[in-house]
């Protein structure tokens, strides 16, 4: 009797594929971090002030990983991933000077660092950094892309919108901004702002839609429930 080939269910295949992707991403990240322009950014981020709970160095590490992940999943070329990684490494360096308009500061510091270097994609990197700035529109807070090369960085910068650590990251931001969520009105305003941000947000890349949209929908639903459940105690 002819033996049947072993079968692996679809869920197992997905897990195997994810593991392989993560291994490839880890190897790519290790190589990219050896580039002097990227290594310099992470070295500078060691000096970020302690009060930055959300925008700490760990946030840049997170964005760096997600940008490379999304880029590789979408099949970007080596040079495209390299300039994407440079922008990810530098996008929050401006917090070394000030939180407000930190993107402009990051661009200035980047320009100083590459002075005299022939970095062919320098202008793209500067545009990508500026595209991470939150804009207020008629619909509410939005992240707008002005240059197509920014797509994977923008998705990486807010990747937590579509991850299970969404609330954990939110708590770090609350701590950083010193928002008093024990006050019912303050909590409602903050959560409504956050909900508007999620609802107005759209992923720019196919990779983010595949990997993060399902959990983002769940996070949005949980946030709506949290707002609806606010009572006089002001507790979550």
ChimeraX commands (.cxc) that place a marker at each C-alpha (Angstrom):
marker #1 position 0.00,0.00,0.00 radius 0.5
marker #1 position 1.45,3.33,-1.04 radius 0.5
marker #1 position 2.26,5.60,1.89 radius 0.5
marker #1 position 0.52,8.91,1.96 radius 0.5
marker #1 position 2.71,12.00,2.18 radius 0.5
marker #1 position 2.72,13.61,5.60 radius 0.5
marker #1 position 0.31,16.49,5.86 radius 0.5
marker #1 position 0.72,19.75,7.76 radius 0.5
marker #1 position -2.38,21.81,8.49 radius 0.5
marker #1 position -2.61,25.37,7.21 radius 0.5
marker #1 position -2.10,26.84,10.67 radius 0.5
marker #1 position 1.16,24.92,11.10 radius 0.5
marker #1 position 2.34,26.09,7.69 radius 0.5
marker #1 position 1.66,29.69,8.67 radius 0.5
marker #1 position 3.65,29.28,11.89 radius 0.5
marker #1 position 6.57,27.68,10.04 radius 0.5
marker #1 position 6.55,30.51,7.51 radius 0.5
marker #1 position 6.44,33.14,10.26 radius 0.5
marker #1 position 9.38,31.56,12.04 radius 0.5
marker #1 position 11.42,31.54,8.84 radius 0.5
marker #1 position 10.53,35.16,8.10 radius 0.5
marker #1 position 11.54,36.24,11.62 radius 0.5
marker #1 position 14.85,34.39,11.27 radius 0.5
marker #1 position 15.54,36.15,7.98 radius 0.5
marker #1 position 14.58,39.52,9.48 radius 0.5
marker #1 position 16.86,38.97,12.47 radius 0.5
marker #1 position 19.81,38.23,10.19 radius 0.5
marker #1 position 19.07,41.28,8.04 radius 0.5
marker #1 position 18.79,43.54,11.09 radius 0.5
marker #1 position 22.09,42.30,12.47 radius 0.5
marker #1 position 23.77,43.17,9.18 radius 0.5
marker #1 position 22.09,46.57,8.84 radius 0.5
marker #1 position 23.09,47.63,12.35 radius 0.5
marker #1 position 26.72,47.31,11.32 radius 0.5
marker #1 position 26.32,50.24,8.91 radius 0.5
marker #1 position 28.04,53.28,10.51 radius 0.5
marker #1 position 25.13,55.66,9.85 radius 0.5
marker #1 position 22.72,53.28,11.60 radius 0.5
marker #1 position 25.11,52.38,14.41 radius 0.5
marker #1 position 25.58,56.10,15.11 radius 0.5
marker #1 position 21.84,56.69,15.51 radius 0.5
marker #1 position 21.46,53.88,18.05 radius 0.5
marker #1 position 24.54,55.12,19.89 radius 0.5
marker #1 position 22.99,58.59,20.16 radius 0.5
marker #1 position 19.68,57.14,21.39 radius 0.5
marker #1 position 21.44,55.83,24.49 radius 0.5
marker #1 position 21.38,59.43,25.73 radius 0.5
marker #1 position 17.58,59.87,25.56 radius 0.5
marker #1 position 16.15,61.36,28.79 radius 0.5
marker #1 position 14.64,58.94,31.32 radius 0.5
marker #1 position 11.17,60.54,31.25 radius 0.5
marker #1 position 10.64,59.22,27.72 radius 0.5
marker #1 position 8.76,56.04,28.54 radius 0.5
marker #1 position 7.19,55.44,25.11 radius 0.5
marker #1 position 9.70,57.23,22.88 radius 0.5
marker #1 position 12.60,55.42,24.49 radius 0.5
marker #1 position 15.33,53.64,22.55 radius 0.5
marker #1 position 13.19,50.49,22.69 radius 0.5
marker #1 position 10.60,52.24,20.49 radius 0.5
marker #1 position 13.18,52.85,17.77 radius 0.5
marker #1 position 14.34,49.23,18.09 radius 0.5
marker #1 position 10.71,48.20,17.62 radius 0.5
marker #1 position 10.14,50.46,14.60 radius 0.5
marker #1 position 13.44,49.33,13.09 radius 0.5
marker #1 position 12.39,45.69,13.34 radius 0.5
marker #1 position 8.89,46.29,11.95 radius 0.5
marker #1 position 10.15,48.41,9.05 radius 0.5
marker #1 position 12.59,45.72,7.97 radius 0.5
marker #1 position 9.94,43.03,8.48 radius 0.5
marker #1 position 7.34,44.84,6.36 radius 0.5
marker #1 position 9.90,45.68,3.70 radius 0.5
marker #1 position 11.09,42.09,3.40 radius 0.5
marker #1 position 7.55,40.66,3.36 radius 0.5
marker #1 position 6.68,43.06,0.53 radius 0.5
marker #1 position 9.81,42.11,-1.38 radius 0.5
marker #1 position 11.68,45.42,-1.33 radius 0.5
marker #1 position 15.16,45.43,-2.82 radius 0.5
marker #1 position 18.34,45.61,-0.77 radius 0.5
marker #1 position 18.92,49.34,-1.27 radius 0.5
marker #1 position 15.30,50.17,-0.51 radius 0.5
marker #1 position 15.46,48.25,2.76 radius 0.5
marker #1 position 18.76,49.92,3.61 radius 0.5
marker #1 position 17.41,53.46,3.26 radius 0.5
marker #1 position 14.24,52.41,5.06 radius 0.5
marker #1 position 16.36,51.10,7.94 radius 0.5
marker #1 position 18.37,54.33,8.08 radius 0.5
marker #1 position 15.19,56.39,8.32 radius 0.5
marker #1 position 13.82,54.08,11.01 radius 0.5
marker #1 position 16.99,54.39,13.07 radius 0.5
marker #1 position 17.01,58.20,12.84 radius 0.5
marker #1 position 13.30,59.05,12.94 radius 0.5
marker #1 position 13.15,59.80,16.71 radius 0.5
marker #1 position 16.69,61.04,17.33 radius 0.5
marker #1 position 15.20,64.54,17.64 radius 0.5
marker #1 position 13.83,63.60,21.06 radius 0.5
marker #1 position 17.38,64.11,22.31 radius 0.5
marker #1 position 16.67,67.85,22.00 radius 0.5
marker #1 position 12.90,68.26,22.38 radius 0.5
marker #1 position 9.62,66.38,21.91 radius 0.5
marker #1 position 7.85,69.15,19.97 radius 0.5
marker #1 position 8.78,69.19,16.29 radius 0.5
marker #1 position 11.32,66.46,17.01 radius 0.5
marker #1 position 11.16,65.38,13.38 radius 0.5
marker #1 position 12.76,68.63,12.21 radius 0.5
marker #1 position 15.49,68.20,14.81 radius 0.5
marker #1 position 16.10,64.61,13.70 radius 0.5
marker #1 position 16.58,65.81,10.13 radius 0.5
marker #1 position 19.04,68.49,11.28 radius 0.5
marker #1 position 21.07,66.00,13.31 radius 0.5
marker #1 position 21.03,63.55,10.42 radius 0.5
marker #1 position 22.28,66.25,8.03 radius 0.5
marker #1 position 25.17,67.06,10.39 radius 0.5
marker #1 position 26.13,63.41,10.65 radius 0.5
marker #1 position 26.23,62.84,6.87 radius 0.5
marker #1 position 27.99,66.12,6.05 radius 0.5
marker #1 position 30.75,65.32,3.58 radius 0.5
marker #1 position 29.39,61.87,2.87 radius 0.5
marker #1 position 27.96,60.89,-0.49 radius 0.5
marker #1 position 24.81,59.20,0.79 radius 0.5
marker #1 position 22.77,58.70,-2.36 radius 0.5
marker #1 position 19.42,58.35,-0.60 radius 0.5
marker #1 position 19.87,61.16,1.97 radius 0.5
marker #1 position 16.96,63.23,0.64 radius 0.5
marker #1 position 14.64,60.22,0.74 radius 0.5
marker #1 position 15.60,59.58,4.37 radius 0.5
marker #1 position 14.85,63.16,5.35 radius 0.5
marker #1 position 11.43,63.02,3.68 radius 0.5
marker #1 position 10.66,59.74,5.42 radius 0.5
marker #1 position 11.55,61.17,8.83 radius 0.5
marker #1 position 9.27,64.16,8.28 radius 0.5
marker #1 position 6.44,61.89,7.16 radius 0.5
marker #1 position 6.31,60.33,10.64 radius 0.5
marker #1 position 4.95,63.60,12.04 radius 0.5
marker #1 position 1.31,63.44,13.17 radius 0.5
marker #1 position -0.87,65.92,11.29 radius 0.5
marker #1 position -4.18,67.36,12.45 radius 0.5
marker #1 position -6.78,67.29,9.68 radius 0.5
marker #1 position -10.51,67.96,9.43 radius 0.5
marker #1 position -11.09,64.27,10.16 radius 0.5
marker #1 position -8.84,64.36,13.20 radius 0.5
marker #1 position -5.26,63.17,13.85 radius 0.5
marker #1 position -3.72,61.43,10.86 radius 0.5
marker #1 position -0.40,60.17,9.63 radius 0.5
marker #1 position -0.03,61.25,6.03 radius 0.5
marker #1 position 2.46,59.97,3.48 radius 0.5
marker #1 position 3.95,62.53,1.11 radius 0.5
marker #1 position 6.54,60.24,-0.48 radius 0.5
marker #1 position 5.97,56.59,-1.48 radius 0.5
marker #1 position 9.27,55.45,0.01 radius 0.5
marker #1 position 7.84,56.34,3.43 radius 0.5
marker #1 position 5.15,53.67,3.37 radius 0.5
marker #1 position 6.91,50.94,5.34 radius 0.5
marker #1 position 8.34,53.35,7.92 radius 0.5
marker #1 position 4.93,54.90,8.59 radius 0.5
marker #1 position 3.37,51.49,9.11 radius 0.5
marker #1 position 6.25,50.42,11.33 radius 0.5
marker #1 position 6.00,53.56,13.47 radius 0.5
marker #1 position 2.42,52.71,14.46 radius 0.5
marker #1 position 2.65,48.94,14.15 radius 0.5
marker #1 position 1.46,48.61,17.76 radius 0.5
marker #1 position -2.00,49.71,16.50 radius 0.5
marker #1 position -2.28,46.18,15.18 radius 0.5
marker #1 position -0.51,44.17,17.87 radius 0.5
marker #1 position -1.49,42.58,21.15 radius 0.5
marker #1 position 0.79,44.96,23.08 radius 0.5
marker #1 position -1.34,47.94,22.03 radius 0.5
marker #1 position -2.55,48.69,25.56 radius 0.5
marker #1 position 0.90,48.20,27.03 radius 0.5
marker #1 position 2.34,50.75,24.60 radius 0.5
marker #1 position -0.58,53.10,25.34 radius 0.5
marker #1 position 0.23,52.94,29.05 radius 0.5
marker #1 position 3.83,53.93,28.36 radius 0.5
marker #1 position 2.65,56.94,26.36 radius 0.5
marker #1 position 0.26,57.94,29.15 radius 0.5
marker #1 position 3.15,57.75,31.62 radius 0.5
marker #1 position 5.41,59.78,29.35 radius 0.5
marker #1 position 2.80,62.51,28.81 radius 0.5
marker #1 position 1.77,62.42,32.49 radius 0.5
marker #1 position -1.92,62.00,31.63 radius 0.5
marker #1 position -4.12,61.46,34.68 radius 0.5
marker #1 position -6.44,58.63,33.67 radius 0.5
marker #1 position -7.99,58.57,37.15 radius 0.5
marker #1 position -9.95,61.65,36.07 radius 0.5
marker #1 position -13.01,60.51,34.13 radius 0.5
marker #1 position -13.19,63.47,31.75 radius 0.5
marker #1 position -9.46,63.40,31.03 radius 0.5
marker #1 position -9.60,59.68,30.39 radius 0.5
marker #1 position -12.57,59.96,28.04 radius 0.5
marker #1 position -10.94,62.76,26.01 radius 0.5
marker #1 position -7.70,60.83,25.70 radius 0.5
marker #1 position -9.38,57.58,24.70 radius 0.5
marker #1 position -11.64,59.35,22.19 radius 0.5
marker #1 position -8.55,60.96,20.65 radius 0.5
marker #1 position -6.92,57.54,20.48 radius 0.5
marker #1 position -10.03,56.00,18.92 radius 0.5
marker #1 position -10.18,58.74,16.28 radius 0.5
marker #1 position -6.53,58.04,15.48 radius 0.5
marker #1 position -7.20,54.34,14.99 radius 0.5
marker #1 position -10.32,54.90,12.89 radius 0.5
marker #1 position -8.68,57.49,10.65 radius 0.5
marker #1 position -5.58,55.37,10.20 radius 0.5
marker #1 position -5.03,53.17,7.16 radius 0.5
marker #1 position -2.06,50.95,6.48 radius 0.5
marker #1 position 0.10,51.98,3.54 radius 0.5
marker #1 position 1.61,48.57,2.80 radius 0.5
marker #1 position 0.30,45.14,1.95 radius 0.5
marker #1 position 2.58,43.60,4.57 radius 0.5
marker #1 position 1.03,45.63,7.39 radius 0.5
marker #1 position -2.47,44.85,6.18 radius 0.5
marker #1 position -1.68,41.14,6.18 radius 0.5
marker #1 position 0.14,41.09,9.51 radius 0.5
marker #1 position -1.57,43.80,11.58 radius 0.5
marker #1 position -5.11,44.62,10.37 radius 0.5
marker #1 position -6.94,41.79,12.14 radius 0.5
marker #1 position -5.54,42.72,15.56 radius 0.5
marker #1 position -6.07,46.43,14.86 radius 0.5
marker #1 position -9.79,45.75,14.39 radius 0.5
marker #1 position -9.84,43.94,17.73 radius 0.5
marker #1 position -7.99,46.80,19.44 radius 0.5
marker #1 position -10.49,49.29,18.03 radius 0.5
marker #1 position -13.41,47.27,19.37 radius 0.5
marker #1 position -11.81,47.00,22.81 radius 0.5
marker #1 position -11.18,50.75,22.86 radius 0.5
marker #1 position -14.82,51.45,22.01 radius 0.5
marker #1 position -15.89,49.18,24.86 radius 0.5
marker #1 position -13.49,50.91,27.23 radius 0.5
marker #1 position -14.90,54.33,26.36 radius 0.5
marker #1 position -18.47,53.09,26.74 radius 0.5
marker #1 position -17.62,51.62,30.13 radius 0.5
marker #1 position -16.11,54.74,31.69 radius 0.5
marker #1 position -17.86,55.45,35.00 radius 0.5
marker #1 position -17.40,57.88,37.86 radius 0.5
marker #1 position -14.53,55.83,39.27 radius 0.5
marker #1 position -12.43,56.69,36.24 radius 0.5
marker #1 position -10.82,53.26,36.35 radius 0.5
marker #1 position -10.21,50.92,33.40 radius 0.5
marker link #1:1,2 radius 0.2
marker link #1:2,3 radius 0.2
marker link #1:3,4 radius 0.2
marker link #1:4,5 radius 0.2
marker link #1:5,6 radius 0.2
marker link #1:6,7 radius 0.2
marker link #1:7,8 radius 0.2
marker link #1:8,9 radius 0.2
marker link #1:9,10 radius 0.2
marker link #1:10,11 radius 0.2
marker link #1:11,12 radius 0.2
marker link #1:12,13 radius 0.2
marker link #1:13,14 radius 0.2
marker link #1:14,15 radius 0.2
marker link #1:15,16 radius 0.2
marker link #1:16,17 radius 0.2
marker link #1:17,18 radius 0.2
marker link #1:18,19 radius 0.2
marker link #1:19,20 radius 0.2
marker link #1:20,21 radius 0.2
marker link #1:21,22 radius 0.2
marker link #1:22,23 radius 0.2
marker link #1:23,24 radius 0.2
marker link #1:24,25 radius 0.2
marker link #1:25,26 radius 0.2
marker link #1:26,27 radius 0.2
marker link #1:27,28 radius 0.2
marker link #1:28,29 radius 0.2
marker link #1:29,30 radius 0.2
marker link #1:30,31 radius 0.2
marker link #1:31,32 radius 0.2
marker link #1:32,33 radius 0.2
marker link #1:33,34 radius 0.2
marker link #1:34,35 radius 0.2
marker link #1:35,36 radius 0.2
marker link #1:36,37 radius 0.2
marker link #1:37,38 radius 0.2
marker link #1:38,39 radius 0.2
marker link #1:39,40 radius 0.2
marker link #1:40,41 radius 0.2
marker link #1:41,42 radius 0.2
marker link #1:42,43 radius 0.2
marker link #1:43,44 radius 0.2
marker link #1:44,45 radius 0.2
marker link #1:45,46 radius 0.2
marker link #1:46,47 radius 0.2
marker link #1:47,48 radius 0.2
marker link #1:48,49 radius 0.2
marker link #1:49,50 radius 0.2
marker link #1:50,51 radius 0.2
marker link #1:51,52 radius 0.2
marker link #1:52,53 radius 0.2
marker link #1:53,54 radius 0.2
marker link #1:54,55 radius 0.2
marker link #1:55,56 radius 0.2
marker link #1:56,57 radius 0.2
marker link #1:57,58 radius 0.2
marker link #1:58,59 radius 0.2
marker link #1:59,60 radius 0.2
marker link #1:60,61 radius 0.2
marker link #1:61,62 radius 0.2
marker link #1:62,63 radius 0.2
marker link #1:63,64 radius 0.2
marker link #1:64,65 radius 0.2
marker link #1:65,66 radius 0.2
marker link #1:66,67 radius 0.2
marker link #1:67,68 radius 0.2
marker link #1:68,69 radius 0.2
marker link #1:69,70 radius 0.2
marker link #1:70,71 radius 0.2
marker link #1:71,72 radius 0.2
marker link #1:72,73 radius 0.2
marker link #1:73,74 radius 0.2
marker link #1:74,75 radius 0.2
marker link #1:75,76 radius 0.2
marker link #1:76,77 radius 0.2
marker link #1:77,78 radius 0.2
marker link #1:78,79 radius 0.2
marker link #1:79,80 radius 0.2
marker link #1:80,81 radius 0.2
marker link #1:81,82 radius 0.2
marker link #1:82,83 radius 0.2
marker link #1:83,84 radius 0.2
marker link #1:84,85 radius 0.2
marker link #1:85,86 radius 0.2
marker link #1:86,87 radius 0.2
marker link #1:87,88 radius 0.2
marker link #1:88,89 radius 0.2
marker link #1:89,90 radius 0.2
marker link #1:90,91 radius 0.2
marker link #1:91,92 radius 0.2
marker link #1:92,93 radius 0.2
marker link #1:93,94 radius 0.2
marker link #1:94,95 radius 0.2
marker link #1:95,96 radius 0.2
marker link #1:96,97 radius 0.2
marker link #1:97,98 radius 0.2
marker link #1:98,99 radius 0.2
marker link #1:99,100 radius 0.2
marker link #1:100,101 radius 0.2
marker link #1:101,102 radius 0.2
marker link #1:102,103 radius 0.2
marker link #1:103,104 radius 0.2
marker link #1:104,105 radius 0.2
marker link #1:105,106 radius 0.2
marker link #1:106,107 radius 0.2
marker link #1:107,108 radius 0.2
marker link #1:108,109 radius 0.2
marker link #1:109,110 radius 0.2
marker link #1:110,111 radius 0.2
marker link #1:111,112 radius 0.2
marker link #1:112,113 radius 0.2
marker link #1:113,114 radius 0.2
marker link #1:114,115 radius 0.2
marker link #1:115,116 radius 0.2
marker link #1:116,117 radius 0.2
marker link #1:117,118 radius 0.2
marker link #1:118,119 radius 0.2
marker link #1:119,120 radius 0.2
marker link #1:120,121 radius 0.2
marker link #1:121,122 radius 0.2
marker link #1:122,123 radius 0.2
marker link #1:123,124 radius 0.2
marker link #1:124,125 radius 0.2
marker link #1:125,126 radius 0.2
marker link #1:126,127 radius 0.2
marker link #1:127,128 radius 0.2
marker link #1:128,129 radius 0.2
marker link #1:129,130 radius 0.2
marker link #1:130,131 radius 0.2
marker link #1:131,132 radius 0.2
marker link #1:132,133 radius 0.2
marker link #1:133,134 radius 0.2
marker link #1:134,135 radius 0.2
marker link #1:135,136 radius 0.2
marker link #1:136,137 radius 0.2
marker link #1:137,138 radius 0.2
marker link #1:138,139 radius 0.2
marker link #1:139,140 radius 0.2
marker link #1:140,141 radius 0.2
marker link #1:141,142 radius 0.2
marker link #1:142,143 radius 0.2
marker link #1:143,144 radius 0.2
marker link #1:144,145 radius 0.2
marker link #1:145,146 radius 0.2
marker link #1:146,147 radius 0.2
marker link #1:147,148 radius 0.2
marker link #1:148,149 radius 0.2
marker link #1:149,150 radius 0.2
marker link #1:150,151 radius 0.2
marker link #1:151,152 radius 0.2
marker link #1:152,153 radius 0.2
marker link #1:153,154 radius 0.2
marker link #1:154,155 radius 0.2
marker link #1:155,156 radius 0.2
marker link #1:156,157 radius 0.2
marker link #1:157,158 radius 0.2
marker link #1:158,159 radius 0.2
marker link #1:159,160 radius 0.2
marker link #1:160,161 radius 0.2
marker link #1:161,162 radius 0.2
marker link #1:162,163 radius 0.2
marker link #1:163,164 radius 0.2
marker link #1:164,165 radius 0.2
marker link #1:165,166 radius 0.2
marker link #1:166,167 radius 0.2
marker link #1:167,168 radius 0.2
marker link #1:168,169 radius 0.2
marker link #1:169,170 radius 0.2
marker link #1:170,171 radius 0.2
marker link #1:171,172 radius 0.2
marker link #1:172,173 radius 0.2
marker link #1:173,174 radius 0.2
marker link #1:174,175 radius 0.2
marker link #1:175,176 radius 0.2
marker link #1:176,177 radius 0.2
marker link #1:177,178 radius 0.2
marker link #1:178,179 radius 0.2
marker link #1:179,180 radius 0.2
marker link #1:180,181 radius 0.2
marker link #1:181,182 radius 0.2
marker link #1:182,183 radius 0.2
marker link #1:183,184 radius 0.2
marker link #1:184,185 radius 0.2
marker link #1:185,186 radius 0.2
marker link #1:186,187 radius 0.2
marker link #1:187,188 radius 0.2
marker link #1:188,189 radius 0.2
marker link #1:189,190 radius 0.2
marker link #1:190,191 radius 0.2
marker link #1:191,192 radius 0.2
marker link #1:192,193 radius 0.2
marker link #1:193,194 radius 0.2
marker link #1:194,195 radius 0.2
marker link #1:195,196 radius 0.2
marker link #1:196,197 radius 0.2
marker link #1:197,198 radius 0.2
marker link #1:198,199 radius 0.2
marker link #1:199,200 radius 0.2
marker link #1:200,201 radius 0.2
marker link #1:201,202 radius 0.2
marker link #1:202,203 radius 0.2
marker link #1:203,204 radius 0.2
marker link #1:204,205 radius 0.2
marker link #1:205,206 radius 0.2
marker link #1:206,207 radius 0.2
marker link #1:207,208 radius 0.2
marker link #1:208,209 radius 0.2
marker link #1:209,210 radius 0.2
marker link #1:210,211 radius 0.2
marker link #1:211,212 radius 0.2
marker link #1:212,213 radius 0.2
marker link #1:213,214 radius 0.2
marker link #1:214,215 radius 0.2
marker link #1:215,216 radius 0.2
marker link #1:216,217 radius 0.2
marker link #1:217,218 radius 0.2
marker link #1:218,219 radius 0.2
marker link #1:219,220 radius 0.2
marker link #1:220,221 radius 0.2
marker link #1:221,222 radius 0.2
marker link #1:222,223 radius 0.2
marker link #1:223,224 radius 0.2
marker link #1:224,225 radius 0.2
marker link #1:225,226 radius 0.2
marker link #1:226,227 radius 0.2
marker link #1:227,228 radius 0.2
marker link #1:228,229 radius 0.2
marker link #1:229,230 radius 0.2
marker link #1:230,231 radius 0.2
marker link #1:231,232 radius 0.2
marker link #1:232,233 radius 0.2
marker link #1:233,234 radius 0.2
marker link #1:234,235 radius 0.2
marker link #1:235,236 radius 0.2
view
